[in-house]
Amino acid sequence: IWIWGKPMKVSDDMHVILMDTEGLNSCNWDINVDTKIFTLSVILSSYFLYNNLNAIDENTIESLSLVV
């Protein structure tokens, strides 16, 4: 997990800290590693964005079930 060290000011009363993780099913894919990374990301976050390159299909829904 990459975490930016300096908060970004979004508005007068809101600052954001950005985190970036490797994608699901990476080169050295392991369901246990993906589960740990996404669990930690969700626990640390107020909002979670899931980025997908292609159209949402059955495989995408299965990947999202891991995060849920």
N, C-alpha and C positions, 0 to 999 in steps of 0.2 A: 504494500500500500504506500503510495506516494502522498504525502501531506504537505501542502504549501505552508511555509513557516510564518508568513505574515498575513493576518486577516485582511480581506478586501472590504472596503466600505461600500455598501450598496445604497444605504440611505442614512439619514441622521441617527436613526435608532437601530440600524441593523448592519452587522458585519458578517462576512462569510469566510469560512476556511474551506478550501477545496481539497478533496481527496480523489485519487485516481487509483484504480485497481486493474489488474490484468483481466482480460475477458474470460468468460466461461469457455471451457474446452480449449485451453491454450495448448501450446506445443507439448509441454510436459503435463498433460491433463491428469488430474486425480480428483475424484469426487470429494474426498476428504479435505483437500487443500481448498477447492472452490467453496465448499461449505464453510470452512473457517474464515476465509477472506470475506465472503459476503455477510456472514453473521457479524463479524467485527465491524464491517462497514455500516450495516444497518443499525447496530447498537450505538455507534458513534454519531450517527446522522439524524438530523431533524427531517431532512428530505432525501430521497433516494431516486436517482435518475438512472434508467436502464436504456442504454444506447444499442440499437440494433441496425446493422448495415442493410439487411434485406427486408422483404415483406414479412410480416408476422405470420408464422406458420405453426404447425404442430410442434416442431422442434423448439421454436422460440418459447412456446407456452410451457413446454417441459422444463426448459432452462429457468423460466420465471418461477416455476413451482419450487425450484431449489431455493430461490431467494425468499419466497413466501414462507 
